[in-house]
Amino acid sequence: MKTNKTAQGIWQEYEKAMQYNSNLDLYETVKRNENFFIGNQWEGVKAPDLEKPVLNFIKRVTTYLIAMIVSDDVAASLTPFHRSEQNNKTCKVLERELKRVIENTKAKTKGRDMLRSAVVDGDGCFYLYYDNDLPSGQKVKGDIAVENIENTKVLFGNPHVNDVQKQPYILLVRREQLGTVREQAAAYGLKETELIRPDSDERYYGEEKDDQGELVTVIVKLWKENGTVHVLECTKDVIVRKEFSPGYRLYPLAYMSWEKIKNSYHGQSAITGLIPNQIFVNKLWAMAMEHQKKMAFPKLFYDMTKIPHWSNKVGQAIGVAGSPKEAVAQNFRAADMSGQVLELVEKTISYTREFMGASDAALGNVRPDNTSAIIAVQKASAAPLELQRMAFYQFVEDYINIMLDMMRCHFGVRIVDIVDAETGETVQEKFDFSKVDMDGLQLQVDVGSSTYWSELMQVQTLDNLFAKGIITDAVTYLENVPDEYVRNKNQLIAKLREQQNSLPDLTGLEGGQPGVMPDLGALAGLMPQTEIAQAGLGQLPDYEIGGELDGTMSTVQNRIIPQ
């Protein structure tokens, strides 16, 4: 398929994609959902004499859904399909660099913002790009940046497919100030910057309140040619930045829908179906307040033929026509409001929250009389969110793969920290990211809650394995202990390896042959208990080396025996 590369052709694609979104009523849905989430739930209602209360249970449910997914930190690990010393070394370098990039880009924090957009608007999106002006900790500037983009500003070439990498092209929409766009265009070499003109578009949330008229729609088009991504930027009338290819094999876009809809790249928001319930609760509560204002206090009736004017002043004399002993005034109190009104409000809120999985036990709105039962209910209520949790993990895996692709294209030769296998010390070496063969390496990106790799649980498991004799090598034990738990761990491992290598060759003894243990007396003379401890095999606390002897036969079974 021929790719449109003119400003007019791209603008037509933009209008076509906008029409598709309008047919889905996407723009109005996003505006309404955003208003109800932030509590602006009476917008457009013309009732100046009516109180407008807001019982915003939608926000409570929404924040609960977000918190349930991000309550555990997310961790990722890289594993090569083909194990080798070089591949393992490359994975360690890439893992360390990924950790730095994720921290510098605040990807985890922005991930929570993305989830908020997915829950409220239906979709969340990350756009990754390379910023040449960002500090990288190296002599050369430039680093990866991450930006959250609204689902109304991401337009797929094929809107019936939700797979980003299968799109023929993708349009990203930016609304920027006229002066900023003209400066950027001039920096890219455009001379006719006056061709860039402002335009208005009230379909985007918040722009209906902008009366300055100085915003310009900038479209970033991405497409693939010969397996690599190409990019250009334009406005309605002119190309702002000419076509170029950064060399990516993946679109630098990670996309997640909260609830997928068949044959559409837009998903369903979690709160769209709750809005009628919220409106009903607000209206009923407003009418109850109005009733209480007008009918809760007694009314006073008086006879105007006997009292021309009534006065409530304390101690003031009131003249009447006729005998003052006759009744001239009487109190009247209207019937109380039905208690079913408030009961219906409470049931509507309660049922809505429960159907969304946000019960009182899940939200913590119960007395902790039986903590184990409360925890069980909370875990059970979180089960329906597993589909969204898995979608979020896939989202993280997608942007990690994109980061790896961008490192290959942009980082070049950089100084990285590498642990020397011989000495155990961390040394700095030059590493050429451009030579990383992603196809040959075939990285496996594993993403999941970091509690699955809890450091404390890992240490406890290692201790149990060591105590039961399943792990008998001190080096293996230390290699699997998290770095933060043992200071100078690499130096300790190197020292233990050095001690192990310095052990004498037992096969040189009399009668010693490879695979045959030496005579017991010779072994005892050569390796007394003190020397075994000095060799590093008995240095671990609370353990000692034990041996079982089979008569006088030259068979020795060494094992770790807990004291």
N, C-alpha and C positions, 0 to 999 in steps of 0.2 A: 504494500500500500504506500502510495506517495505521501510524503510528509509535508504539511503546510509549513513554510518557513517565512511567510510574509506577515506583516502586522495585520493586514486586513483578513487574511485567511485564518490566523490564530484567533482574531476577535470573533469571527463567525463560529469557530469551535467553542469559544467561551460563551457566547450567547446561547448556543445549542445546549451546552451542559447546564447553564443557568435555567433554561426552560425545563429541563428534566427535573431539576431540584424544585422548581416552582410547581410542577405537576404533583410532586410528592408533598407539597405544602411544607417544605423543609424550613424555609425562612421564617414563616409565621410560627411554626412549631418550636423552633429554637428560641425565638423571642418570648413566646409564652412560657416555655419551660424555664428560661433564665429568670423571668420576672417572678414566677411562683417559687423558685428556689431561694431567691434573695429576699422574699417576703413582699414584693410589690404585686399583690394579688388583687387589687381593686382598680387597676389601671383601666381607664375608659368608662368606668361606671359613673353615670351622672345622677347622683343622689346626694345633694348637698346637706340635707337635713338628717341623713342616716349615718349612724356610727358605722365605721368600717373596721371591725376587728379582724385580726389575723391569728388563727391557731395553726401555725406553720408546722404541721407534722410531716410534710413532705421533706423539708430540710433535715429533720431528725432521721428519717428513714434513709435518705440519700447519703448523709455523712456516715451512717452505720455501714451501708454497703461498701463505701470506699474504704473505711477503716478495717473491715473484715478481710479485704484483699491485701492491703499494705501493712497489716499488723505485724507480719514477719518480714524481716529484711530479705531481699532477693540476692542470691549469689549465683555466680556462673563459673564454670570450669571448662578448660579446653583439653581435649584428649585427642591425640593423633590416632587414626585408624591403623597406621603402620608404625609400630613402635621401633624406634632407633634412638641412639644417643643424640643425634643431630635434631631429630623431630621433637624429642622431649625438651631439648634445650630451647628450640624455637617456641614451643608452647609456653615455657616458663617466661620467656621474654615477652611474648604477646599477652599473657595473662597479667604480668606486672604493668605493661603499658595500658592495657584495657582498664585496669583499676585506676590508674592515674587519670585517664581521659574521662571516665565516668565521674570521678570526683570533681575534676575541673569544670566539666560541663553541667554539674548539678543534675545529672540525668535521673537520679533517684527522686529528688525533690520534684523535678518536672514531670516525672512519671506519675506522681500523685495528682498533679494538676491535670495531666492527660486523662487519668481515671475519672476525675470530676467532670471533665467535658464528656467523656463516654457515657457516664451515668445520666447526666442532665440533658445533653444534646443528642446522644445516640452513638457518636463516634469520637475517637481521639486520635491524634496524629502527631508524630515527630518528623521534623525535617532536619536533616543533618547536612552541614556544609562546612567547607574549610575556610577559616578566617586567617588570612596572611598576616594580620596585625596582632594576633593573640600571642602572648609570651608562652614559650614552650619549655622553659628551663634549659634550653640549648642555646648555642650561639646564634642559630638561625631562628627567626620568628615563624609563627604559624602553628595553628592547632585546630582540632575538630570542635565545632560548635553545634549545639542542639537548640531547636526552636519548636515551641508548641504552635500548631496551626489549627484553626477552627475547621470543623467539617464543612462549613459553607464555603470555605476558600480552598478546598481541595477538589478538583474536578478530574474524574477518570475518563480516559478516551472511550472505554467500554464500560458504561455504568452498570451493566448487568453481571459483571464479574468483580468479586471483592478481593481477588489476589492482586497485590500491587505489582509484582514482578511480571505478570502476564498482560499488563496494559500496553496498548500500542503507543500511547503517550499519556502524559499527566500534565495538567495545568495547575499551577499554584498561584493564588491571587494575593497581591499585597495592595493595601491602601496607604499611600504615603503622601507626604506634603509635596506640593509642586516644586518648591525650591530644592528640596532634597533630591528629587528624581532628576531634575535638570543638572545638578552638580554631578551626580553619579554618571549620567549620560555623557557629560563633557569629559569626565575622567576616562570613560571607555572609548573616547574618540569621536563622539557624535558632535557635529558642528551645528546642525539645525535644531538646537535645543528648544527654540520657540515653537516647534511643532508639537511639543509635549504640552497638552492642555488639561486643565482640571475637569473632572466629571463627577456627578453625584449619583449615588446609588443607595437608596434607603432600605434596600433589602437586607443589608448587614445590620446586626444588632448594635444599637447605640448611635448609628449614623443619622437616624431620623431627628436627632437633637442637635446635629451639627449644622450651623447656619453660616459657616465661614466660606464654604464652597472652594476650598483650596486643596482638596484631596484628588490624587490621581490613581487610577487603577493600573497597576503594573502586573503583567502576566509573565510568569516563569514557565517556559515549556520544556519538558524533559521527554526524550524519546531515545530509542536504541537503534544503532546502526552497526552492523557487523559485530554484535555482541557487546558493544560499549555504549555508555550513556552519553548523549549530546544535550546541550543546554543552550537556550537563548532567552533573552528578556525583551519585552516590547510593551508599548502602550497601544491605544486604539489606532494611532496613526503612524507610528514610527518604531523601528527597531532600536531599543536602548542599548543592548549589548549583543554583539554579533555571536553567531554560533561558535561553540567551542566544545571540546570533549575533555573532561578531566580524567578519563580512562576507567571510570567505574564500570563494573560488570553488573552491579545492582542499583536499582533506583534508590537514591538516598532518602527513602521515605518508609517509615514504619507506621502501620495503620491497625487500629483495633475498633471493632464494633461491640457494643454492650450486648445486644441481642440481635443476632444475624437475621436478615430477611432474605428469603429466596430471590434470586435473580436481581439483586440490588446491592450496590456497594455501601449503601447507607444502612445503618442498623436502627433498632428501636430503642428509644430511651426508657429508662426504668420508671420515670415519673409521668410520662405522657398519659398513661391510663389512670393515674391517680388524681389528675387535675379536677375532673368532675366531682370526685369525693371531697376534695379540698374546697371547691366552690360551694358545695352543699353545706358543709360544716360552717364556713364563714357566713353564709346567708342566714342560716338558722340561728347562729349565735348573735348576729346583728339584730334579727327580729326579736330575739329574747331580750336583748339589751333595750331595745326600743319599748317593748312591753313593760319592762321594769321601770323605765324612766317615766312612762305616762300613767301606769296603773298601780304601781307599788304603794304609793302614798295616798291616804284618804282624801276624798273630795268633800268640800263644804258647800252645802246648798242653803240659801236664805231667801226669805219672802221679801221681794222688792216693794210690795205694797205697804209693808210695815217699816222696812229699813231701806231708805233710798240708796245709801252707800255703806258698804261694809269696811271695817277697819280692823287690822290685826295689831294695832299699837297697844302696848301693855298699859293697862289702867285707864285707857281713854273711855269716856262716857259715850254711849251710843243711844241716840234718841229713836224711839219707835212710835208708830201710829197705832194706838190701841193699847190693850193691856200687855205689859211686858211679861206677864205670867204665861201667856200663850206661846207655843213653840214658834220661833221665828227662823231657826236654823237647824240643820241636821247633817251629821257626817254620813258619807257614803264610801264604801270600799269595794272595788271591783273584785271579781273572783280571781283567785291565784292562777298563775300560769301552770299548765299541766307539767308534771314532772317527767312526762314521757319525752319532752323536748330535749332536756339535758341528757336523758338516758340514750336517746337516739344519737346525739352528738358523740357521746362517749363510745357507743358501740360502733359507730362509723369509723372513728379514729382507731379503735382497738382492732376491728376486723381488717382494716386496710393495712395496718402495720403487720399483723400476723400473716396475712396473705403474701406480704413482701418478705417474710422471714425475719422481721424485726419485732419479735414478741417482747413482753416486759422482761422475761428472764434473759433474753439476748441483750437487751439494752441496759440490764442491771437495775431495773425498777422494781426489785423485790427485796424482801428482807432475807439476809443470808442465814436462815435457820438450818437449811440442809445444803451445804456448799457442794457436796458431790453431785446432788441432783441438779443443782443450778448449772454446774459445769457441763454435765451431760446434756442438758437442754440447749445450752449455748453451742456446744459442738454439733448437735443435731440440726440446729437452725442454720448453721454455717454450711451444711452439706449442699444445699441447692446452689451455693455460689461457686462450687468447684468448677463448673463450666467457664464462668468468667475468670476464675483464678488461672485456669489453664490457658485461656486466651491471653491473659496478661503475661504469663510466662513466655508464650509464643511471641508476643510483642517485644519482650526484652531480648529474646534470642534473635529476632529480626534486626533490631538496631545494633546488637553486638556484631552480627555478621557484616552489617554495613560499615561499622567502625573499622573492622579488620580490612575490609575492601579499601576504605579510604586511607588507612595506614600504608597499605601497599603502594598506593598511587602518590601520596604526598610526603611521607616522612623521609624517604631516602635514607641516607646514612646518619645515624644518631648514636649518641653515647647512652648505653643502657647498663644496668647493674646485673651482673651474672655471678652466680655462686660457683667458685672453683671446686670441682669434685675432689681434687687431690688435697688441697689445704683447707677447704671448707670456708674460706674467706670470700667476702663479696668484693668483686673487682669490677671495674668499669672497662667496657670494651666497645668498639664500634660495631654496630649492627646495621646491615643494609636491608631495610624493610622492602625495598623494591624487588629483592631477589627471593622473597618468600613465595614459594609455589603453593598456592591455595589448593589447587587440584591434586598435586602430588602429596601435599600434607594431609588433605582430607580431614579437616578439623571437625571434631564432634563437640558442639556447644551444649553443655548441660546446664539448664536453668531451673532453679527451684528455690523454695524457702530456705534461707540460710540456717534455720533450725535443724534441717536435715543433716547439715554438716556442723552442728553445734560444736564449738571447740571444747566446751566442758564435757559434753557427751563423748567426744572423740578421746579425750584423755582418760575418762573413766573406762571406756571400752578397752583402750590399750593396757591400762593397769590390770584389768581382769584377764586379758589374754596373756599378759606376762606372768601373772600370779599362777595361772593354770598350766604354764609351761608350753602354751601354743606358740608364743614368741619367746625365743631363748637368746636372741642376738641383741645386744645393747644398741648396736648401730641401727638395726631395723626399727627398734623401739623409738630412738631419738629422731629418726628421719620422719616419723609419722606424728610426732608431737608438734603442735602449732608453735611457730617461732616465738610468739609473745610469751609462752610459758617457760621457756628456758633461755636464759641469756647466753650469748656466744654459743648457740647450739651448733653452728657449722664448725667452729673450732673444736668443740668436744667430739663431734663425729670424726673429724680428721685425726684427732689424737687417738681415739679408740681404734681406728683403722691402722694407724701406725703401730700400735701395740700388738694388734692381731698379726700384722705382717712380720713382727719381730719374734713371734713364737718359733721355737726350734722345730725342725723337720723330724717328726717321730719315725718316719719310714727309714731313717738311717741307722736305727738301733739294730742290735743283733737279732736276727730273725725277722726284722721288719721288712715288710713288703707292702706295696701299695694295696690298700683295701684290707690289710690285716693289722690288727692292733698289736702293739709290742707286749713284751713280757711285763707282768704286773710290777715285779721288783724294779725293773729298769725304769718304768714309767713313774713309780713312786720316788725313785731316786732323782729323776730328772725334774719332775714337776711337783715339788712339795706344795702344801696348802698355801703357804705364804706367797710363793711365786705365782700360784694361780691367781691370787687376789691382786698381786702387782701387775699381772698381765691384763687386767681390766675385766676379767670374767667374774670377779667377786666384788666389784666396787659398788654395785647397786645396793642400797640399804635394805635391811630386813630380809635378805636372801643369802643362801650359802650354797656352795657346790657340793652335791652329794654323789656318791658312786655306789653301784651295786656290783658285787663281784660274784662271778659264777665259779666257785671253788678256786682252783689254781689255774683255770683256763685263762688265756689271754683275751678275755672279753670284758670290756668296761663300758657301762652305759652311764653316761653323764647326764644329769638332769638338774633343773632348778628346783630346790625344795624350800617352801616357805618356812621361816623360823616360827 
